[in-house]
Amino acid sequence: MTEVEKLSTSSSSNPNFTAMKNLLKKTDEADALVDKLQSTQTTSTSPATPITDVDYVYDAGFFYSHLPATHLRCPAEGLRIIFGGRPFLWQQYALLQYESKVRFQKEHRHDFANLDPVAFASASWTIFLKELERTNPKHALFDARLRDRAPNAVARLRDHLLSPFRQVSERLRAAGESDTPAFVRSA
C-alpha cells in the first residue's frame, strides 16, 4: 500500500481531508473543462465574425439623449483650429448671399419656397473650394496628411457649415403650402 492510500484510509474520517479531496476533484474537473475549451478553439477553422450591426447612441445633455452620430455636429472651435476661419467666413457670406437672393413673392423664380437653401449652399461651397484651391493650394482643406489621419474631417466641416441652410430648409418644409413660412409663424 502506498503512502497516499495509507493516509487516505487512515484519515477518511477527518472532515477537512474529505473537503480537500472534493476540492481537488472539482479542480481536476475544471482543468479538464478548460483543456476541452482550448482544444475546440484551436481546432475551429471559422474565424470570429465581427459585430457590424451595432448602433451607437450618444447623450448630449438632459434633453438630448440617445442621439445617433448623424445628429451630432463637430465643435466649431475644433474645426476653426484645424481649418482656420476662412470656411466660417464663407458660411456668413453664403448666408448673406442667400438672404439677398430670396424673395417673399409668390410665383417669382427666387421665391423662398422655390429656391432650395441646401442646394444653393452646396453649389456655393463647390465654387468656394475651387477658388480656394486655385488661390491657396496648401490650405488645410487640401492637405493629404489630414485626409489620411482624419478622412471625414472635411465632410464634418461641410456638414457643420451647411447646418444653418438645412435648418432653413426644414422650416420651409414644415411650412408646407402655407402663405406664411414656418420661421415667421414660430416667432
WOQUIHU-V57882 format. One record per residue. RES is the residue in three letters. SS is DSSP state (helix for helix, strand for strand, loop for the rest). PHI is phi in radians with two decimals (* if undefined). OMEGA is omega in whole degrees, -180 to 180 (none if undefined). Layout:
res = [RES:RES]
ss = [SS:SS]
phi = [PHI:PHI]
omega = [OMEGA:OMEGA]
This chain:
res = [MET:THR:GLU:VAL:GLU:LYS:LEU:SER:THR:SER:SER:SER:SER:ASN:PRO:ASN:PHE:THR:ALA:MET:LYS:ASN:LEU:LEU:LYS:LYS:THR:ASP:GLU:ALA:ASP:ALA:LEU:VAL:ASP:LYS:LEU:GLN:SER:THR:GLN:THR:THR:SER:THR:SER:PRO:ALA:THR:PRO:ILE:THR:ASP:VAL:ASP:TYR:VAL:TYR:ASP:ALA:GLY:PHE:PHE:TYR:SER:HIS:LEU:PRO:ALA:THR:HIS:LEU:ARG:CYS:PRO:ALA:GLU:GLY:LEU:ARG:ILE:ILE:PHE:GLY:GLY:ARG:PRO:PHE:LEU:TRP:GLN:GLN:TYR:ALA:LEU:LEU:GLN:TYR:GLU:SER:LYS:VAL:ARG:PHE:GLN:LYS:GLU:HIS:ARG:HIS:ASP:PHE:ALA:ASN:LEU:ASP:PRO:VAL:ALA:PHE:ALA:SER:ALA:SER:TRP:THR:ILE:PHE:LEU:LYS:GLU:LEU:GLU:ARG:THR:ASN:PRO:LYS:HIS:ALA:LEU:PHE:ASP:ALA:ARG:LEU:ARG:ASP:ARG:ALA:PRO:ASN:ALA:VAL:ALA:ARG:LEU:ARG:ASP:HIS:LEU:LEU:SER:PRO:PHE:ARG:GLN:VAL:SER:GLU:ARG:LEU:ARG:ALA:ALA:GLY:GLU:SER:ASP:THR:PRO:ALA:PHE:VAL:ARG:SER:ALA]
ss = [loop:loop:helix:helix:helix:helix:helix:helix:helix:helix:loop:loop:loop:loop:helix:helix:helix:helix:helix:helix:helix:helix:helix:helix:helix:helix:helix:helix:helix:helix:helix:helix:helix:helix:helix:helix:helix:helix:helix:helix:helix:helix:helix:loop:loop:loop:loop:loop:loop:loop:loop:loop:loop:loop:loop:loop:strand:strand:loop:loop:loop:loop:loop:loop:loop:loop:strand:strand:helix:helix:helix:loop:loop:loop:loop:helix:helix:helix:helix:helix:helix:helix:helix:loop:loop:helix:helix:helix:helix:helix:helix:helix:helix:helix:helix:helix:helix:helix:helix:helix:helix:loop:strand:loop:loop:loop:loop:loop:loop:loop:strand:loop:loop:loop:loop:loop:helix:helix:helix:helix:helix:helix:helix:helix:helix:helix:helix:helix:helix:helix:helix:helix:helix:helix:helix:loop:loop:loop:loop:helix:helix:helix:loop:helix:helix:helix:helix:helix:helix:loop:loop:loop:helix:helix:helix:helix:helix:helix:helix:helix:helix:helix:helix:helix:helix:helix:helix:helix:helix:helix:helix:helix:helix:helix:helix:loop:loop:loop:loop:loop:loop:helix:helix:helix:helix:loop:loop]
phi = [*:-1.38:-1.14:-1.20:-1.13:-1.07:-1.15:-1.23:-1.31:-1.32:-1.95:-1.18:-1.43:-1.33:-1.19:-1.15:-1.14:-1.13:-1.13:-1.14:-1.11:-1.16:-1.11:-1.13:-1.08:-1.13:-1.12:-1.10:-1.14:-1.17:-1.09:-1.11:-1.16:-1.10:-1.04:-1.13:-1.11:-1.13:-1.22:-1.27:-1.25:-1.34:-1.55:-1.23:-1.72:-1.47:-1.26:-1.17:-1.51:-1.28:-1.46:-1.99:-1.74:-1.74:-1.82:-1.56:-2.18:-2.21:-1.87:-2.10:2.23:-1.13:-1.52:-2.04:-2.15:1.01:-1.60:-1.29:-1.10:-1.24:-1.62:-1.81:-1.85:-1.22:-1.18:-1.07:-1.10:-1.16:-1.15:-1.17:-1.18:-1.30:-1.81:1.46:-1.58:-1.06:-1.09:-1.29:-1.14:-1.03:-1.04:-1.11:-1.10:-1.14:-1.12:-1.16:-1.09:-1.12:-1.12:-1.32:-1.49:-1.36:-2.32:-1.80:-2.38:-1.09:1.14:-1.46:-1.20:-1.88:-1.13:-1.03:-1.40:-1.62:-1.75:-1.24:-1.17:-1.23:-1.14:-1.07:-1.19:-1.11:-1.15:-1.16:-1.13:-1.11:-1.11:-1.05:-1.11:-1.11:-1.19:-1.17:-1.17:-1.24:-1.52:-2.45:-1.21:-1.67:-1.15:-1.06:-1.11:-1.94:-1.31:-1.18:-1.13:-1.17:-1.15:-1.28:-1.34:-2.35:-1.12:-1.71:-1.12:-1.19:-1.14:-1.14:-1.09:-1.07:-1.06:-1.13:-1.28:-1.55:-1.10:-1.10:-1.22:-1.15:-1.13:-1.12:-1.11:-1.12:-1.15:-1.15:-1.14:-1.19:-1.22:1.15:-1.66:-1.17:-1.31:-1.75:-1.19:-1.12:-1.28:-1.45:-1.17:-1.36:-1.37]
omega = [-178:-178:-179:179:178:-179:-178:179:-178:-176:179:178:180:-178:179:179:180:179:179:179:178:178:178:177:-180:178:177:178:179:177:178:179:177:178:180:179:179:-180:178:179:-179:-179:-180:-178:-179:179:179:-179:180:178:-177:-175:180:176:178:176:-175:174:-178:179:-174:-176:-176:179:-179:179:173:-176:-180:180:180:176:173:180:-178:-178:179:178:179:178:-177:-171:-178:-176:-175:178:179:171:176:-179:179:179:-180:177:177:177:179:-179:-180:-177:-175:178:173:-178:-178:177:173:-176:176:176:-176:-179:-178:-176:-178:-178:-179:177:177:-179:179:178:178:178:179:178:179:-180:179:-180:179:178:179:-176:-176:-176:-180:179:-177:178:-177:-177:-178:179:178:179:178:-177:-178:-174:-178:-175:-179:177:177:177:180:177:-180:-177:-179:-177:176:179:176:178:177:180:178:178:178:177:179:-180:179:-177:-178:179:179:-178:-176:-179:174:-179:-175:-178:none]
